[in-house]
Amino acid sequence: MREISGAMRGEWKDETGDAMAPTPGLVLEGVSHLFGAFKVVDDVHLTVASGEVMCLLGPSGCGKTTTLRIAAGLEHPTAGRVSVGGAVVADRSTNIPPERRRLGFLFQDYALFPHLTVADNVAFGLAGWPAAERGARVAEVLEQVGMKPYAHSYPHMLSGGQQQRVALARALAPKPRLMLLDEPFSGLDTRLRDQVRDQTLHVLKGSGVATLMVTHDPEEAMFMADRIAVMRNGRIVQVGRPVDLYCHPVDAFVTSFFGYVNRLEGMVSEGGVETPFGRLDARNLPDGSAVEILIRPEALHLRPSDEDARFAAQVVTSRMLGRTSLVHLCVGDVASHHVHLHSRMPGRFLPSEGEIMEVVLDRSQVFVFPSEGTN
């Protein structure tokens, strides 16, 4: 396997050999944008380092694509400043057009020229390069994406995944300071999407370019990103590594965006809240406040019940989902009402309907937040 240099990993050294901070590929400082009276992007601060893949993640209409368009120069921010490669490209008095920002674009529509070969498509953005350098660079990036054998083919002769790789090669060919990806895999079927995004990730990390990618798919963001910025209503609500956002979400919105959660309601009393699986700590919330308890399905570990079982639930039904099994449970809450919960167990785990199972709670995957409207 080819060794990735320190520069490609975003690591730089000065003339003394001491490590230096890499030049940020993209910096957004207090960026806001209005469509009429509606603020679609609201005071966004974000930095994407050289060699880093950052994902903007959020539901439709949250402002993530507009943020990407502002970075690209396709929208001018109402307020704030945008820098690419250490140079200011947009602020109150500056608006550098997209073609002068040294950007690479990869969108859902690959927009390959049907009348040009693969090699000519990749060479399109290298018009100002000497012929020999242009040919060498085309061969280099086609080799990177595994499409060199198809250099003389036309787009209609390629599969969707191959077309995506050609589009990636074309975007990387001019050696951009920043790559911008907008839902680039959403047009592919599930099997092909997994394969292509894996290839894309390795190419991007090997190139050392700063990358900002927009997606509404949390699994895709966790797969692709070094860090994720979760957006809601135009604002970034949390930025961090995938593991940090999944294990330490700041609120119920972030928690639930990364997958289905069981929801219970409760009231804080003496620094805790009662649940069907025992008392949970809530010392960071005032006594008497209404809270919602979010429990990931994988936090409910099941095993055959015995007389010593402290917490138990009745199986409603169970389904195998491939790598995991989903078990529907009925359990009484602290007010003696019955609630429906889901447990996700690894592999094949299919207890019978009506079976009583012992429940062991993984408290690291349980979160207590103020109820909506009480913040």
C-alpha positions in Angstrom: 0.0 0.0 0.0 1.3 3.5 -0.9 2.5 5.4 2.1 0.6 8.7 2.7 2.9 11.5 3.4 2.7 13.8 6.4 1.5 16.7 4.1 -1.3 14.5 2.8 -2.4 13.8 6.4 -2.5 17.5 7.0 0.8 17.4 9.0 3.4 20.1 8.2 6.8 21.0 9.6 8.9 24.2 9.5 12.5 24.4 8.5 13.5 23.3 12.1 11.5 20.1 11.8 8.9 21.2 14.3 5.3 20.5 13.6 3.1 23.4 12.5 -0.6 23.7 12.3 -1.8 23.1 8.7 -3.3 26.0 6.7 -7.1 25.7 7.0 -8.7 24.8 3.7 -12.0 26.5 4.7 -12.9 29.0 7.5 -16.4 30.3 8.0 -16.6 33.1 10.5 -20.0 34.3 11.7 -21.6 33.5 8.3 -25.3 34.3 8.0 -27.6 34.4 4.9 -31.1 35.7 4.3 -33.6 34.6 1.7 -36.0 37.6 2.0 -36.8 37.9 5.7 -35.9 34.3 6.4 -32.5 33.6 7.9 -31.5 30.3 6.4 -27.9 30.3 7.7 -27.5 31.8 11.2 -24.0 32.8 12.5 -22.1 29.7 11.4 -18.5 29.3 12.5 -16.7 26.4 11.0 -13.1 25.4 10.1 -12.0 22.6 7.8 -8.3 21.7 7.9 -6.2 20.5 5.1 -6.6 16.8 4.7 -9.8 16.8 6.8 -13.2 15.5 5.7 -15.9 17.5 7.4 -19.6 16.6 6.9 -22.5 19.0 7.3 -25.3 16.9 8.6 -28.9 17.8 9.1 -32.5 17.5 7.9 -33.8 19.0 4.7 -34.1 22.7 4.9 -31.7 23.2 7.8 -29.3 25.4 5.7 -26.5 22.9 5.0 -26.6 23.2 1.2 -26.8 27.0 1.4 -23.7 26.9 3.6 -21.9 24.8 1.0 -23.0 27.2 -1.8 -21.6 30.1 0.3 -18.3 28.3 0.6 -18.4 27.8 -3.2 -19.2 31.4 -4.1 -22.6 30.5 -5.5 -24.2 32.6 -2.8 -22.8 35.7 -1.1 -23.2 35.7 2.6 -25.4 38.4 4.2 -22.9 38.6 7.0 -19.6 37.1 8.0 -16.4 36.1 6.3 -15.3 33.1 4.2 -11.6 32.2 3.7 -10.2 29.4 1.5 -6.6 28.4 1.8 -5.9 31.3 4.1 -7.2 33.9 1.7 -10.5 35.8 2.3 -12.9 35.1 -0.6 -16.1 36.6 0.7 -17.0 39.3 3.3 -18.9 42.6 3.2 -16.6 44.1 0.6 -15.2 40.9 -1.1 -16.8 38.3 -3.4 -14.3 36.2 -5.3 -16.1 34.2 -8.0 -16.1 30.4 -7.8 -13.6 29.9 -10.6 -11.0 31.9 -8.8 -11.3 30.1 -5.5 -9.5 26.9 -6.5 -12.3 24.6 -5.6 -13.3 21.1 -6.7 -17.0 20.2 -7.0 -18.7 16.8 -6.8 -22.5 16.8 -6.8 -25.2 14.3 -7.2 -25.4 15.1 -10.9 -21.9 14.3 -12.2 -22.4 16.6 -15.3 -19.9 14.8 -17.4 -19.7 15.9 -21.0 -21.2 13.1 -23.1 -19.2 14.0 -26.3 -15.8 13.9 -24.5 -13.8 10.8 -23.5 -13.1 10.1 -19.8 -9.6 11.6 -20.3 -10.9 14.7 -22.0 -13.5 15.2 -19.3 -10.8 15.1 -16.6 -8.6 17.4 -18.7 -11.3 20.0 -19.1 -10.3 22.0 -16.0 -6.6 22.0 -17.0 -6.9 24.2 -20.1 -4.1 26.5 -18.9 -1.6 23.7 -18.2 1.2 22.8 -20.6 0.2 19.8 -22.7 2.8 17.4 -21.2 1.8 18.3 -17.6 -1.9 18.1 -18.5 -1.5 14.6 -19.8 0.5 13.5 -16.9 -1.9 14.9 -14.4 -4.9 13.3 -16.1 -3.2 9.9 -16.0 -2.3 10.4 -12.3 -5.8 11.2 -11.1 -7.4 8.5 -13.2 -4.9 6.1 -11.6 -5.9 7.4 -8.2 -9.6 6.6 -8.8 -9.0 3.3 -10.6 -10.3 4.6 -14.0 -7.1 4.7 -16.1 -8.1 1.7 -18.2 -11.2 3.7 -19.3 -9.4 6.8 -20.4 -10.7 6.5 -24.0 -14.2 5.5 -23.1 -17.3 7.8 -23.2 -19.6 8.5 -20.2 -22.5 6.5 -21.6 -20.3 3.4 -21.6 -19.7 3.6 -17.8 -21.8 2.5 -14.8 -23.1 5.1 -12.4 -20.3 4.3 -9.9 -17.6 4.7 -12.7 -19.1 8.0 -13.8 -18.9 9.2 -10.2 -15.2 8.3 -10.0 -14.5 10.2 -13.2 -16.3 13.2 -11.8 -14.1 12.9 -8.7 -10.9 12.7 -10.8 -12.0 15.8 -12.8 -12.6 17.7 -9.6 -9.2 16.8 -8.1 -7.2 17.3 -11.3 -6.5 21.0 -10.9 -5.2 20.4 -7.3 -8.0 22.4 -5.5 -7.5 23.9 -2.1 -11.0 22.8 -1.1 -13.3 20.0 -2.3 -17.1 20.5 -2.0 -19.4 17.5 -2.1 -23.2 17.8 -2.1 -25.1 14.5 -1.6 -22.7 12.9 -4.1 -23.8 9.3 -3.5 -27.6 9.7 -3.2 -28.2 8.6 -6.8 -26.5 5.2 -6.4 -28.2 2.0 -5.2 -27.3 0.8 -1.7 -24.7 -1.8 -2.6 -22.9 0.5 -5.1 -23.1 3.5 -2.8 -21.2 1.6 0.0 -18.4 0.7 -2.5 -18.1 4.1 -4.2 -18.1 6.1 -1.0 -15.3 3.9 0.4 -13.2 4.5 -2.7 -14.0 8.2 -2.6 -12.9 8.5 1.0 -9.6 6.8 0.4 -8.9 9.1 -2.6 -9.8 12.2 -0.7 -7.7 11.3 2.3 -4.8 10.4 0.0 -5.0 13.7 -1.8 -4.7 15.8 1.4 -7.3 18.2 0.2 -9.7 19.9 2.7 -13.2 18.5 2.0 -16.7 19.8 3.0 -19.5 17.3 2.3 -23.2 17.8 2.7 -25.5 14.8 3.6 -28.7 14.1 5.4 -27.6 10.5 6.1 -26.1 10.1 9.6 -24.5 6.7 8.7 -22.9 8.2 5.6 -21.6 11.1 7.7 -20.1 8.8 10.3 -18.5 6.7 7.6 -16.9 9.6 5.7 -16.1 12.3 8.2 -13.2 13.0 10.5 -15.6 15.5 12.1 -19.3 16.2 11.7 -21.2 19.5 12.1 -24.9 18.9 12.9 -27.1 21.7 11.7 -30.6 22.7 12.7 -32.7 25.7 11.7 -29.6 27.4 10.1 -27.4 27.0 13.1 -24.6 24.5 13.9 -25.7 22.8 17.2 -22.7 20.5 17.7 -19.3 19.8 16.0 -17.1 16.8 16.8 -15.8 13.4 15.8 -18.5 10.9 15.0 -17.8 9.0 18.2 -18.2 12.1 20.3 -21.5 13.1 18.7 -22.9 9.6 19.0 -21.8 9.0 22.6 -22.0 12.6 24.0 -24.8 14.4 22.1 -25.6 17.9 23.4 -29.4 17.6 23.1 -32.3 15.4 22.1 -32.2 16.5 18.5 -28.6 15.4 18.0 -29.3 12.1 19.9 -32.3 11.2 17.8 -30.7 12.2 14.5 -28.2 9.4 14.7 -30.8 6.7 14.7 -34.0 5.5 16.4 -34.3 6.1 20.1 -36.7 4.9 22.7 -38.4 7.9 24.4 -39.7 8.0 28.0 -40.9 11.0 30.0 -40.1 11.8 33.6 -39.7 14.3 36.3 -36.5 15.2 38.1 -36.6 14.5 41.9 -33.6 14.8 44.2 -31.2 14.9 41.3 -32.5 11.8 39.5 -35.4 10.5 37.4 -37.2 7.1 37.7 -37.4 4.7 34.7 -38.6 1.1 34.3 -34.9 0.2 34.5 -34.0 2.0 37.6 -33.1 5.5 38.7 -31.0 7.7 36.3 -28.8 10.6 37.3 -30.1 14.1 36.5 -28.1 16.3 38.8 -27.5 18.8 36.0 -31.2 19.6 35.9 -33.3 21.3 38.5 -35.7 19.3 40.7 -39.3 19.4 39.4 -38.3 19.9 35.7 -39.9 17.7 33.1 -37.4 15.6 31.1 -37.3 13.1 28.3 -35.2 10.0 28.6 -33.7 8.8 25.3 -32.5 5.2 25.2 -30.7 3.7 22.2 -32.1 0.3 21.3 -28.6 -1.2 21.7 -28.6 0.0 25.3 -31.3 -2.6 26.2 -29.4 -5.9 26.6 -31.6 -9.0 26.8 -31.1 -12.4 28.3 -33.3 -15.2 29.6 -35.1 -14.1 32.8 -34.8 -15.9 36.1 -36.1 -15.3 39.6 -33.3 -12.9 40.4 -34.0 -10.6 37.4 -34.2 -7.1 38.6 -35.8 -5.6 35.4 -37.9 -7.6 32.9 -39.9 -7.1 29.8 -42.3 -9.1 27.7 -41.4 -9.8 24.0 -44.0 -8.6 21.6 -42.2 -9.7 18.5 -38.7 -10.0 17.1 -37.2 -9.6 13.7 -33.8 -10.4 12.3 -32.3 -7.5 10.3 -29.1 -9.2 9.1 -26.2 -8.2 11.3 -28.6 -7.4 14.2 -32.0 -8.5 15.5 -34.7 -6.0 16.6 -36.8 -7.1 19.6 -40.1 -5.3 20.3 -40.8 -5.1 24.1 -43.6 -4.3 26.4 -42.6 -3.0 29.8 -44.4 -1.2 32.6 -43.2 2.3 33.4 -43.0 3.9 36.9 -46.7 5.0 36.7 -47.7 1.3 35.9 -48.5 2.2 32.3 -47.2 -0.1 29.6 -44.8 1.3 27.0 -43.4 -0.1 23.8 -39.7 -0.2 23.5 -37.1 -1.6 21.0 -34.0 -3.6 21.8 -31.3 -4.2 19.2 -29.2 -7.3 19.7 -26.2 -8.5 17.7 -26.6 -11.4 15.3 -29.5 -13.8 15.4 -31.5 -13.2 18.6 -35.1 -14.1 18.2 -37.0 -14.8 21.5 -40.5 -16.0 21.2 -43.6 -13.8 21.4 -44.7 -13.5 25.0 -41.4 -14.6 26.4 -40.2 -12.7 29.5 -36.6 -11.4 29.2 -34.3 -9.8 31.7 -33.2 -6.3 30.6 -29.7 -5.0 31.5 -29.4 -1.3 30.8 -26.2 0.1 29.3 -26.3 3.6 30.9 -23.6 5.0 28.6 -26.2 5.0 25.9 -29.0 6.6 27.8 -29.5 10.4 27.8 -31.6 12.7 29.9 -32.6 16.2 28.5 -35.1 18.9 29.3 -38.4 18.3 27.6 -39.0 20.4 24.5 -40.3 23.8 25.5 -38.7 23.7 28.9 -35.2 24.9 27.8 
